[in-house]
Amino acid sequence: MTEYHLRESFAAVRTEVGKSVVGQDAAVTGLMIALLAGGHVLLEGVPGVAKTLLVRTLSHTLKLETTRVQFTPDLMPGDVTGSLVYDAKAGEFVFREGPVFTNILLADEINRTPPKTQSALLEAMEERQVSVDGDSRKLPVPFMVAATMNPIEYEGTYTLPEAQLDRFLLKLVLDVPERDTEIEVLTRHAAGFNPRDLAAAGVTPVLDASQLAAAQAEVQQVGASADVIAYAVDLARATRQSPSVKLGVSPRGTTALLAAAKAWAWLNGSSAITPDHVQAMALPVLRHRLQLRPEAELEGVSADAILRSILQQVQVPI
């Protein structure tokens, strides 16, 4: 399949997802960018805005295996990664794979489980493997964590550790739909739409894992000039100097910004990233990597507002 046809197929993915999920085009694009860049996604929104349905539909269109884990306060690390169990017939302990051994792990309400279990995903997200009883086991390829979370103000939520937040390529915010969009959602349900039966909704696969791998290889070939690379670095450094920020963007965040900009440029048919591609990715890539000072939070300052201000202040290369 040529590069043009690969890109056209990703456009078709957006169409297929739209048969099931209404009004979340930005989130669909963000998930595709994460897949192309080989990263993970954090989906934040109130319950009931189709976060889980979105991930399930996307994996269906890409013929990828998906496993869902409901994160609860009593979930243990072994419930995610797998554990050794005793096989009475064989008379020995054998490893039973956990739900993390999949292509897309849907970690539902990840911030409702304590940090100990949240951290069980760290090795899987960073190294694409899990270690149990001293043995490392590789995860399938591709592998992506798509984690949903409720706003931190909600009862029974835990703050995600900074190290884990930094492993997510993007943080996408799903808002409550507009009135017209919500009417369309209810109209579909009135006509018999069943979110648990994607095939009946007409959602068909348009890509597979091998074609995704080919697209990822094309993304890697997207160029980046020295000026644009310096611009991405300047944006990250500006977050560290902001008076409202206690902890700014790390070098890992700068690398993530470059990777996401490459994927966005490829989707738009560009052979090299431009400042526009970097600016488009700045908020979803960087918003969760800023740790604000307490006084700034009390004043209602948001990470998005700080990033928008930085985008206006940092000089753009011509």
C-alpha positions, 0 to 999 in steps of 0.5 A, spaced: 500 500 500 502 506 497 503 512 502 497 516 499 493 510 500 495 509 507 493 516 509 487 515 505 485 509 509 486 513 516 481 518 513 477 512 512 478 510 520 475 517 522 469 516 518 468 509 520 469 511 528 463 517 526 458 511 525 459 510 532 461 516 536 458 523 534 462 529 536 469 527 538 473 528 532 478 531 535 479 525 540 479 521 534 484 524 531 488 524 537 488 517 538 490 516 531 496 520 532 498 516 538 498 510 534 502 513 529 507 515 534 507 509 538 505 513 544 499 512 549 493 517 550 489 519 557 482 521 555 479 526 561 472 527 561 466 526 565 462 519 565 458 518 559 461 522 554 463 516 550 470 515 552 470 507 552 466 507 546 471 511 542 477 506 544 473 500 542 470 503 536 477 505 533 480 498 535 475 495 531 476 499 525 484 497 525 483 489 527 487 490 533 485 486 540 483 490 545 482 488 553 478 493 558 480 493 565 476 497 570 480 500 575 477 500 582 480 501 589 481 494 590 485 492 583 492 489 584 498 490 580 498 482 578 490 483 576 493 488 570 500 485 568 499 477 570 501 473 575 504 466 577 499 460 578 500 453 580 498 448 575 496 442 579 497 437 573 504 440 571 506 440 578 509 447 577 508 455 577 506 457 570 505 465 568 498 467 566 498 473 562 494 479 564 490 483 560 496 488 559 498 483 553 493 486 548 494 491 542 490 496 546 489 496 553 483 500 555 484 502 562 478 505 564 477 510 570 485 509 571 485 514 577 480 510 581 485 505 583 491 507 588 498 509 585 501 502 587 497 499 581 497 505 577 505 504 577 504 497 575 503 500 568 509 504 568 514 498 565 509 496 560 508 503 557 515 505 557 519 498 555 513 494 552 514 489 557 512 486 564 517 483 569 514 478 573 518 474 578 525 476 575 522 474 568 521 479 562 515 478 557 514 482 551 508 485 550 504 484 543 506 489 537 503 494 537 501 496 544 498 502 546 494 504 553 488 508 552 486 510 559 480 514 561 480 518 567 475 522 571 476 530 573 480 530 579 475 533 583 470 527 583 470 523 589 474 517 590 479 519 585 487 519 586 492 523 582 496 520 577 504 520 579 508 525 575 512 519 572 506 516 569 503 522 566 509 523 563 509 517 559 502 519 556 504 522 549 497 526 549 492 528 554 485 529 550 479 532 554 472 530 552 467 535 553 460 534 554 457 535 547 453 541 544 445 540 544 445 539 536 450 533 537 446 530 543 440 530 539 444 526 534 446 521 539 439 520 542 436 520 535 441 514 533 439 510 540 432 511 538 433 508 531 436 502 535 443 503 535 447 498 540 454 501 542 455 494 544 454 491 537 459 495 533 458 491 527 450 492 527 452 499 527 456 499 520 463 500 523 467 496 518 475 494 519 479 498 514 486 497 516 490 492 520 496 491 524 501 491 518 498 497 515 499 501 521 506 499 522 507 501 515 504 508 516 508 508 523 515 507 518 512 513 514 511 517 520 518 516 522 521 519 515 517 526 516 523 531 516 524 536 522 529 542 520 533 545 525 529 551 526 523 547 528 526 543 533 529 549 536 522 552 536 519 546 540 525 546 545 524 554 546 516 552 548 518 547 553 523 551 556 518 557 557 514 552 561 520 551 566 520 559 566 513 560 567 512 563 574 505 559 575 509 553 574 512 549 579 515 543 574 515 544 567 516 540 561 521 535 561 526 533 555 521 527 554 515 532 553 519 535 548 521 528 544 513 527 545 512 534 542 516 532 536 513 525 535 506 528 535 508 533 530 511 528 525 504 524 526 500 530 525 504 532 519 504 526 515 496 525 516 496 532 513 500 530 507 507 534 509 514 531 508 516 535 514 513 538 520 512 546 520 511 551 526 504 550 525 504 542 526 508 544 533 503 549 535 497 544 534 500 539 538 502 543 544 496 543 548 494 535 548 502 533 548 504 538 554 498 540 558 499 534 563 506 535 564 505 541 567 505 541 575 502 548 577 504 552 583 498 552 589 497 559 588 496 559 581 491 553 582 487 557 587 487 563 582 484 558 577 490 558 572 490 552 568 495 549 564 492 550 557 491 558 559 499 558 560 501 554 554 496 558 550 500 564 553 507 561 551 505 560 544 503 567 543 510 569 547 515 565 544 518 567 537 516 563 531 521 561 526 520 564 519 
